[in-house]
């Protein structure tokens, strides 16, 4: 299955027994919106609420870090995911958080395939397609989560990369947060970026109808950000959510050597020992 599936495709597949539709909406800290309440008010028929904001490692102080395999297995089974499920992840969020949900499904080897609904709930609703409010209680699934090695980068990896420049670091936050002109949404966090990193705000990857840019338009954004598609890339952001959008975008362009720094600025910006740069890339 491709990284992206269209609303037309999903509308034709609704109700198939192997289809597992997940709402992965998540909002930045301080946003006065409740993803669960919004899901209860309107969701794609048959979808279940992934509860991405709570799907993290409870023992890690850094926000939103990936959960251990056992917790991911428990949550995946509760969502009704089976080994042969075709998983479609969507969101109704300005942060386009479905990409994080998609990346996690793939990272832990869940289901037979996983894809992002291109355009998410906003495009689905704009096209006049049906939503429902009925609560969904899926039959527990049999999926087992096993996190793939080598796909997730640590702070130590990024510190080592400052010396080797082996990979290009690409930051998905808005330009104001990257340069340090705009305060971080989390209190007590330094502003700026990882030295040497490039900036491509994840919001730039979307068209007015909420679908993702592809092909030449996407390639232009990446090259304008100073990224060489022939070299490895590590994506980063505020807490590992929008970094997954850049990862998906780079993979759409055929770049396979892309990894994600899960701690991102939530970890780097809180650590007084890490070097920080301000101003443009």
N, C-alpha and C positions, 0 to 999 in steps of 0.2 A: 504494500500500500504506500502511496505517496505521502510526503509530510503533510500536505494540505488536501482536504477534500472539500468539494463545493456544497453549498446549501441544496442545490438540485440533486446531487448524489445522495446526500443524507435523507432528503425527503422521500426518495425512491426506496431507500433501505430501511426506513422506520419499521419497527415491529419484527425484524428478522431476529431469530432466537440467539444468534451469536454476536449481536451488536450490543455494545456496552457504551452508553453515552454519559459522559461525566461533565458536570459544571465545576470548573476550576476557578471561579471568580475570587479575586482577592483585591483588597484596596490598601493603599499606602497608609502608614500610621497617621492618625489625625483626620482621615477622610470620614465625614459623617454618613457613611453608608454601611449597611449590614448585609454581607453577601448571602447569608442563610435566609434572612427575611425576604430578600429579593428573589431567591430561588423558590421559596414557598409561594410567592405571589405570581410567578410566571417562569416556567422552564420548558425546554423542548420535550415533547411527549416521550415518556419512558426514561428520561434522564435521572441520574442520581447526583446528589451533592457531594463532591469530592472532599470538601472542607480543607482545602489547601492551606489556609492560615494555621490550622492545628496539626498539619501533617509534617512534623519535624522531630528532631532529637530532643526529648525532654531533659536530657542531662547535659546539653551543651548551652552555655550562656549566650552564644552568638545567635541572633534571631534567625529562625527559618532554616537551620541546618538540616541536612538530609537525615531521615530516621534510620535506625538500625533495621536490618532485614526482617527480624521477627515482627516489629511493629508495622512495617510496610506490608508484610504478608497478611497480618490480621486485618488491616484496613482495606486491603485489596479484596480479600474474601468477603468482607462485610459489604463492599460495593457491588458484589455479584460477579467479580471478574474470574473467568475460567482460563485454563491454559490455551483454549482455542478462541478466546474472545477477540473480536475486532473492536478496538477501543477508539472512540472519537471524543476528543476533549474540546470544550468550548468555554467561553467566558462572556461576561457582560461588564467588563472593567476597562477603564482607560489605561491600565497598566498592561493589558493584553496578556493576562496571567496564564491563559491556556497553554502557552508554550512551555511554561515550567511544569505543568501537569503532564503534558505530552513527553517532555524530556525525562521526567521521573518514571513514567510507565515504561519507557524504552530502557532507561538505565538499569532498572530492576528486572528486566526481562519479562514483564507482565503481558499476558495475552499473546495472541499470534501476531498482532500488528497494532500500531497506534498511529493516530493522525490528529491534526488540528482542524477543526471546522473553520474554514476560511471565512472571515467576516463575523464569526461568532453569533451571539444572540442578537446584537443590534441589526445585522444584515438579515438574519432570519425573520425578525419582526418587521423590518422595513419592507420585506417582500410579501407581507401579509400571511405568513405561514402560521400554523396553529401553535399555541402554547397551552400548557395545562397547569393547574394548581394542585392536582391530586398528589398526596404524598406517595412516594415510591419506596417500597420495601423489597429490595431484590432478594432472590433466593441466594443464600451464601455460595460463593464460588470456591474453586479449588486451586486458584493461582498461588504459586510460591514465588516470593520475591528474593532474588539474589543479585545484589548490586554488582554490576560489571566493573572489573578493575581498570584503572588507567584513564577513566573518563572525567574524574573530578580532581581539581587542583586545590592544594592547600596553601596556607600563608607561606610555609617554608619553600614551597615550589616557586611562588612568586618572588620571594626574596632571592632565591638562587638565580632566577631568570633576570633579575636586575644586573647581575654580573655577566651571565652568558649571552643574553639577548637571543636565546635559542628560539623563543616564541614571541609573537607580537601580542601585546595585551590590548584588548579593545573594550572600552567602557560604554555601557548602554545608557548611563544617566544623562539627563538633560545638560546642555552646555553650561548653564549657570552653576549647577552642582559640580560639574567636572572642573571648571576654572576656579571654583571656590568663591565666586561672587554671590552665590545663593546658599543660604544655610541648609544643613541637612535636616530631614524631617524627624530624625531621632535625636533627642536632647543629649548634649554632652559630647557629640561626635565632631571631630575635626572636619574641616572642609578641604576640598582639593581632590587630587587623584594620585594613583600609583605612578611614580616617576617613569617616563618613557612610554606611557600608555597613550593610545589614540582614543578619540571620542566619536561614537556614532550613536546619537540618541535613538533609542528603540522606536520612539514615536514616528521617526522619519521613514520607517519601513512599511507604513500603512497608507492605503489610499483613502479618499474621503468616505467610501462605503464600508470602511473598516477591514477590507480584504488586504492581504499582504502584497507588497510589490514583489515582482519576480523578474527574471530575465535581465535585459539591459538596464532598466531603471534601478534595479537592485544592485547590479554590478557597478553602476556609476556611483551610487552612494558609498559602497565599500572602497572603491579605488580613491574617491574623493577624500575619504577618511584617512588615506595613507596606508591602507592594508595591501600587502602583497599576497594574492591568493595562492601563490606557490610555496608559501611558508606557513608553519604551524601558527595557530591563533588560540589564545586563551581569552574567553569572554568573561566580563566582570560587570557589576552594577552596584546597586545598593545592598541587596540581600539575596542575590542569586535568582531573582524572578525574571527581570527583563533581560538579563544576560542570556537566558534560554531563547529569547526571540532572535538575538544576534546569531546564536549557534544554529538555530533553524534556518535563518537567512543564508548563512555561509554554506550550510549543507545544500540548500536549494541551488546554490551556484556551483555545486560539485566539490566544495572543499570538505574533505573528510577528516583532516587533522585538526579538529576543533575540540577543545576541552573547556570546562567551566570552573571558575573559581567560586566555590560555594559560599565561602565566608564573605567574599566581596568587601565593599566599603564598610559594612556593619562590623566586620572584624578588623580590617586594616585601619579604618578611621578612628576606632576606639583604642588602638594600641599606641601608646606614646612612643614606643621604640621604633615603629616603622617610619621610613622616610616618606614625606609627602610633598607633592609638587602643586603649585597653583598656576593660574594663567592658562593660555591655550596649549594644545598638544605640541 
